[in-house]
Amino acid sequence: MISALKKVGVEEVIFCSGSQNSPLLSGLLKEFSVRSHFDERGASFYALGRIKATKKPVCVVTTSGTAVAECLPAVVEAYYSGLPLIIVSADRPKRFIGTGAPQVVNQAELLSSHSVVSIVEGDGYVQFKLDSPSHWNIHLEDSTPSIDVEILETKQKTEGNLNQWLKSVKSPLVLVEKIPSQYFEKTVTFLKTLRAPVYAEPRSNLFDKIPDLIVDEIIDHDSILRIGSVPVTSYWRSIPETIKVASLAGPYFAGIDREQLLLNFSDEILSSPIVSFGFKNEGRKISDKTDFEKTVNSIPKGSRIYFGNSLPIRDAIRCDLAGQSVEANRGANGIDGQIATFAGFIKGVGGYAFIGDLTFLYDLPSLTLLQGEECKIFVINNKGGRIFEGLPKYQKLSEEEKKIIISEQKFNISEIAKSFSVEIVELCGN
Ligand SMILES: Cc1ncc(C[n+]2csc(CCOP(=O)(O)OP(=O)(O)O)c2C)c(N)n1
């Protein structure tokens, strides 16, 4: 198993202790940087942050039972973000399944909806995919089995011609979310040649790369070219049927329920000669009105900044993000695991997080992952899930329903934070 992990490029392991997985520990310590964390949910979100920072697969090792189920939220996030999170779960011997024996659950199936699952009893092999989570469920007797790994290729879908599509449109608007790191430079060159207006989302990290192409709002267009992950802007969910859509998608998800030209990223597409639309902008207007905007704008250049779901990642679009390295969990857009992912993302280099108050309370145990890190968490304390107040359907609710939806909280967030020795700054949600 150790050699299988090494073969796929794992360097870091997060070990969540238990009795069943304890025989694996000594081998792991010899080959990897091992960090211990008691909470499997936080550990797996932390692993996502490490993958975002290192671009390498990261492994979480759990014991048997409900410990495995705790990994599901991060596995779902990894699935839709195309991240190589590996969960190794130590299982009791197969003959115990269904007997009600202590800590024996049907754990091989727990993560199967969103990962490549391998079940091993005795010596065997496991499967791994670079753009997907994998779950290796290892039935252990006394000794660690010898396990080989099969690396599965991701099939590239290349039907369709982007050049032809670009020739068929007059005024495209490019929506860019997260660009897969291996294609980042080539995408910048592609955009510089295309010279179409670009609505760059916070995670595009394009702000200082193509300043004269970036627009502040969804300007007039007859077509949308989406590049990277699924865009955050609500416009993406309501594009009129008359607008043509094409996506260079990484990871490969349509991200929308309508007809479109959907392509994988490829060197060929990004380097083939393309049409130029001759657009030039004066430069972005940065907003500096709210506490949130002022604070984001004042962060030193070259920092890592993490924005939580749901309001912070949306509000970040108005801020000065030039020269920053921006991250968020935008696979399944959960408010869970945000402190843990932030901790993984900034480990050893420091950084800043902006998250909502419920998001903060959701992931309190993960503050323990930030011990000794140079970081600051800004909690936008608007006392509940205020994002819902902006929804048209919210206005039609009764007062009682509104109260339940908002989940107002009155905890003293700064006091809570003190006991974890992490620097927390509360911002009001104006
Ligand atoms: C795990 C999970 N549960 C529920 C939701 C639905 N949800 C989206 S935003 C939100 C409220 C978040 O509140 P807060 O963290 O205070 O941020 P704000 O909306 O005020 O920015 C909830 C519950 C979700 N996205 N993820």
The ligand as an SDF file (V2000), in Angstrom:
LIG
                    3D

 26 27  0  0  0  0  0  0  0  0999 V2000
  -23.0670   21.8820    4.0460 C   0  0  0  0  0  0  0  0  0  0  0  0
  -24.0500   22.9100    3.6040 C   0  0  0  0  0  0  0  0  0  0  0  0
  -25.2090   23.0540    4.2720 N   0  0  0  0  0  0  0  0  0  0  0  0
  -26.0940   23.9990    3.8930 C   0  0  0  0  0  0  0  0  0  0  0  0
  -25.8370   24.8230    2.8320 C   0  0  0  0  0  0  0  0  0  0  0  0
  -26.8440   25.8680    2.4140 C   0  0  0  0  0  0  0  0  0  0  0  0
  -26.3380   27.1990    2.7190 N   0  0  0  0  0  0  0  0  0  0  0  0
  -25.7990   27.9880    1.7910 C   0  0  0  0  0  0  0  0  0  0  0  0
  -25.3460   29.4510    2.3720 S   0  0  0  0  0  0  0  0  0  0  0  0
  -25.8560   29.0750    3.9090 C   0  0  0  0  0  0  0  0  0  0  0  0
  -25.7510   30.0750    4.9980 C   0  0  0  0  0  0  0  0  0  0  0  0
  -24.3760   30.4800    5.2680 C   0  0  0  0  0  0  0  0  0  0  0  0
  -24.3620   31.4090    6.3070 O   0  0  0  0  0  0  0  0  0  0  0  0
  -23.0660   32.1660    6.7030 P   0  0  0  0  0  0  0  0  0  0  0  0
  -21.9480   31.2220    6.8540 O   0  0  0  0  0  0  0  0  0  0  0  0
  -23.3630   33.0080    7.8850 O   0  0  0  0  0  0  0  0  0  0  0  0
  -22.7460   33.0230    5.4240 O   0  0  0  0  0  0  0  0  0  0  0  0
  -23.5910   34.1740    4.7050 P   0  0  0  0  0  0  0  0  0  0  0  0
  -24.6860   33.5320    3.9270 O   0  0  0  0  0  0  0  0  0  0  0  0
  -24.1070   35.0890    5.7300 O   0  0  0  0  0  0  0  0  0  0  0  0
  -22.5830   34.7530    3.8030 O   0  0  0  0  0  0  0  0  0  0  0  0
  -26.3760   27.7990    3.9720 C   0  0  0  0  0  0  0  0  0  0  0  0
  -26.9200   27.1760    5.1860 C   0  0  0  0  0  0  0  0  0  0  0  0
  -24.6170   24.6180    2.1380 C   0  0  0  0  0  0  0  0  0  0  0  0
  -24.2640   25.3490    1.0860 N   0  0  0  0  0  0  0  0  0  0  0  0
  -23.7440   23.6940    2.5620 N   0  0  0  0  0  0  0  0  0  0  0  0
  1  2  1  0
  2  3  1  0
  2 26  2  0
  3  4  2  0
  4  5  1  0
  5  6  1  0
  5 24  2  0
  6  7  1  0
  7  8  2  0
  7 22  1  0
  8  9  1  0
  9 10  1  0
 10 11  1  0
 10 22  2  0
 11 12  1  0
 12 13  1  0
 13 14  1  0
 14 15  2  0
 14 16  1  0
 14 17  1  0
 17 18  1  0
 18 19  2  0
 18 20  1  0
 18 21  1  0
 22 23  1  0
 24 25  1  0
 24 26  1  0
M  CHG  1   7   1
M  END
$$$$
